């Protein structure tokens, strides 16, 4: 597959450079040694090559080859020290970094790569979920969320959206929304409020796209659903019995009246798949309750229930779409497995404390890490050379270890030259 320029490493890096160069800088020019572009691009390079810590990254720069590779590959003119990097990144408004996610999204759209993500011909599944990317009982900053149970715990948390589809391994992260320690009132922010802000932000960024918002039972509440619908989106949200007692009472009554439709079949492996649904039932007991469509699914292996869940949606459920709706609802787990789990356990060191600062440092480091992850996901979708190297190395972790070791001894003009060096080392002898 020939990689289009817009989706090549150089193309994506140029898009990031445009964003970084446009970020406002309130520092005194006469006292400024490193540009915001160079500082942010150095931070991105650290995340891109999955350096385990800022100290380790700075030590690697003691090798002249590594320093020169940072300059040739990432176009960094002046490389900051760790304290300088933290001081500058702490001051950057995250909203000035976030447009980079849209600039990654658009060439994927133009290149038809997003067509494989469509469901029901024209919709895109956007799974959203909240997660901590830092937590400690000791280390904290003014921006940390604070919870008190048996002990006091400090954390940084986000609500993360990502484009996904059942059967497609790669996910496309969109710009996250930070759960802040203040929402402009006297109380601490919460995941639901951040989720509602996120839905609005997604609509502003992609006004022509219609998303199917997928999430857990926390989001299947009326205020959140109303926000989703007001932005022209659809939803398939988990509805747990403990969270929706009135809804479940209605469903039980409809079952007694034989109004709940039942469908089941046995697959070749002997597993029984059971689908039940009922349309137009009240979400809660409010006078102005939303009417929703409810469906439920079981997988049984002999006498054992292997899987069971239930959802609400604004799509009218019928025997033609119920199987697809279940697949859409179940793919919510992909954001746990393919995003949070990957970032935490597959080399991105997302829970490592790169620094807190006083303003935006921690969240900005998270954004840089997520942008690096996004670039890697794009390469998995579009770049055969990248995937060939990945296959040869056997795992992501082994691949990045190989790449980091080579960067300390050889200088490369392009990212593609570096990949070719790993894939066919004899060509460079």
C-alpha positions, -999 to 999 in steps of 0.1 A, spaced: 0 0 0 14 34 -10 11 58 19 -4 91 9 18 121 19 -9 135 43 -8 102 62 29 96 61 51 103 92 63 135 76 28 146 66 15 141 101 45 157 117 40 188 95 4 190 106 16 189 142 43 215 135 16 239 121 -4 235 153 26 239 176 39 269 157 5 286 161 3 283 199 4 317 216 36 324 236 35 350 264 72 347 272 97 375 268 113 369 233 147 381 246 146 355 273 133 327 252 158 300 243 135 273 231 104 278 209 71 263 220 72 242 188 106 227 198 95 220 233 62 204 224 78 184 195 105 172 219 78 160 243 60 143 214 92 125 203 96 112 239 61 98 238 64 86 202 94 64 209 79 53 242 107 65 264 99 53 300 107 86 317 118 121 310 151 115 327 157 85 305 148 106 275 173 133 285 200 107 290 195 93 256 202 128 242 237 125 254 242 102 224 249 125 195 231 103 170 199 104 191 201 142 193 205 145 155 177 121 149 154 143 170 164 172 147 161 153 114 129 134 121 110 159 143 125 191 130 136 203 164 161 231 163 168 235 200 163 207 225 152 218 260 163 202 293 137 184 314 130 214 337 127 238 307 103 214 290 81 211 320 80 249 326 70 257 290 44 228 286 28 237 319 18 271 305 3 259 272 -35 260 270 -46 224 261 -73 239 238 -45 251 215 -31 215 212 -64 197 206 -69 209 170 -42 184 161 -66 155 165 -89 170 139 -60 175 115 -52 138 118 -89 129 113 -94 148 80 -68 130 58 -82 97 70 -116 109 59 -104 121 25 -85 89 19 -116 68 25 -100 50 54 -129 57 76 -154 40 53 -146 7 70 -159 22 103 -194 29 91 -224 11 105 -259 12 91 -243 27 60 -238 62 74 -230 63 111 -198 61 131 -195 44 165 -179 67 190 -173 49 223 -167 72 253 -154 63 287 -138 79 317 -104 69 330 -76 79 353 -42 85 338 -26 93 371 -34 84 407 -15 88 440 -21 91 477 9 114 480 18 132 448 -6 159 437 -10 193 421 -36 221 420 -53 204 391 -57 170 407 -92 156 415 -95 146 452 -115 118 467 -117 108 503 -127 73 515 -105 54 539 -76 75 525 -73 106 504 -65 99 467 -54 124 441 -60 117 404 -61 132 369 -91 119 349 -104 123 313 -134 113 293 -120 97 261 -138 92 228 -126 69 201 -140 58 167 -143 21 165 -162 -8 148 -168 -44 157 -142 -65 138 -118 -36 132 -88 -37 156 -76 -1 152 -93 27 170 -92 64 161 -89 86 192 -106 119 192 -97 148 215 -105 140 251 -122 161 277 -105 167 310 -125 161 342 -114 192 361 -112 199 398 -136 228 393 -164 232 368 -169 269 374 -190 264 406 -182 255 441 -181 218 436 -157 194 419 -163 184 383 -177 150 374 -175 125 346 -210 132 334 -205 170 331 -172 163 313 -191 139 290 -217 165 281 -189 190 273 -173 163 252 -204 156 231 -206 194 223 -169 195 214 -173 165 191 -202 182 173 -182 214 169 -153 195 155 -173 172 132 -206 189 125 -214 168 94 -208 134 111 -235 115 129 -221 94 157 -236 66 176 -224 73 211 -216 41 230 -210 40 267 -216 23 300 -246 27 323 -232 59 338 -241 77 306 -276 63 300 -293 91 321 -317 116 307 -295 147 308 -267 129 289 -290 114 264 -307 147 257 -272 162 250 -264 134 226 -297 139 207 -294 177 206 -261 174 187 -277 152 161 -262 119 173 -277 85 182 -269 63 212 -265 27 223 -259 28 261 -257 1 287 -287 1 310 -280 -18 343 -310 -29 364 -296 -12 396 -293 21 377 -327 20 359 -352 4 383 -383 22 368 -372 12 333 -368 -24 344 -402 -24 361 -418 -15 327 -398 -41 309 -409 -68 334 -445 -57 330 -443 -58 293 -429 -93 295 -459 -104 315 -481 -89 288 -461 -108 261 -451 -74 246 -414 -81 247 -402 -97 215 -380 -128 218 -355 -142 193 -329 -169 197 -307 -192 176 -279 -218 182 -246 -213 164 -223 -241 150 -204 -243 183 -236 -250 202 -239 -216 219 -274 -202 222 -278 -165 214 -309 -149 229 -323 -114 220 -352 -96 236 -364 -61 230 -393 -37 235 -397 -3 220 -411 30 234 -407 25 272 -400 53 298 -364 57 309 -373 69 344 -403 80 365 -400 117 358 -430 135 344 -410 145 313 -392 112 309 -376 102 277 -391 73 258 -364 48 248 -361 15 231 -347 -14 252 -329 -46 242 -312 -74 260 -288 -101 250 -276 -135 265 -250 -160 253 -254 -194 268 -231 -224 267 -251 -253 280 -266 -243 314 -240 -215 318 -246 -179 309 -214 -168 292 -225 -132 286 -255 -110 295 -261 -73 291 -289 -48 283 -290 -14 265 -312 15 256 -312 32 222 -331 57 201 -330 33 171 -363 14 168 -353 -22 175 -365 -50 152 -354 -84 141 -334 -70 112 -311 -48 133 -310 -62 168 -279 -84 162 -261 -54 148 -272 -32 177 -258 -58 202 -225 -58 183 -224 -20 185 -232 -21 222 -206 -47 230 -178 -29 212 -178 -4 240 -152 -27 256 -128 -18 227 -121 16 243 -110 -3 275 -89 -29 256 -76 -10 226 -71 25 242 -68 25 280 -52 -9 283 -28 -2 254 -18 31 268 -13 17 303 3 -17 295 19 -16 261 47 9 263 31 43 264 37 47 302 5 67 305 4 63 343 40 75 347 43 108 364 61 129 337 53 160 358 24 179 374 32 216 373 8 242 384 -15 246 354 -17 222 325 14 201 325 -1 167 333 -30 170 309 -7 183 281 16 153 285 -14 131 282 -24 149 250 11 144 235 10 107 245 -24 103 229 -12 121 197 17 97 195 -7 67 199 -29 82 172 0 84 148 8 47 155 -29 37 149 -29 56 116 2 37 105 -14 4 114 -43 14 91 -24 28 62 14 19 62 25 -16 51 62 -8 59 53 0 95 33 -32 98 61 -53 82 85 -40 108 60 -47 135 55 -83 123 93 -89 121 98 -76 156 70 -98 170 55 -72 194 51 -35 198 74 -35 228 101 -53 210 97 -30 179 101 2 200 131 -12 219 148 -20 186 140 14 172 153 32 203 186 13 203 192 20 166 186 58 171 215 60 195 241 48 169 228 58 135 214 90 120 184 89 97 170 115 74 135 100 73 112 78 94 110 54 64 148 50 64 147 40 100 120 14 94 139 0 63 170 -3 85 151 -26 108 133 -45 81 163 -51 57 195 -42 76 217 -57 49 208 -28 26 227 -4 48 260 -24 49 
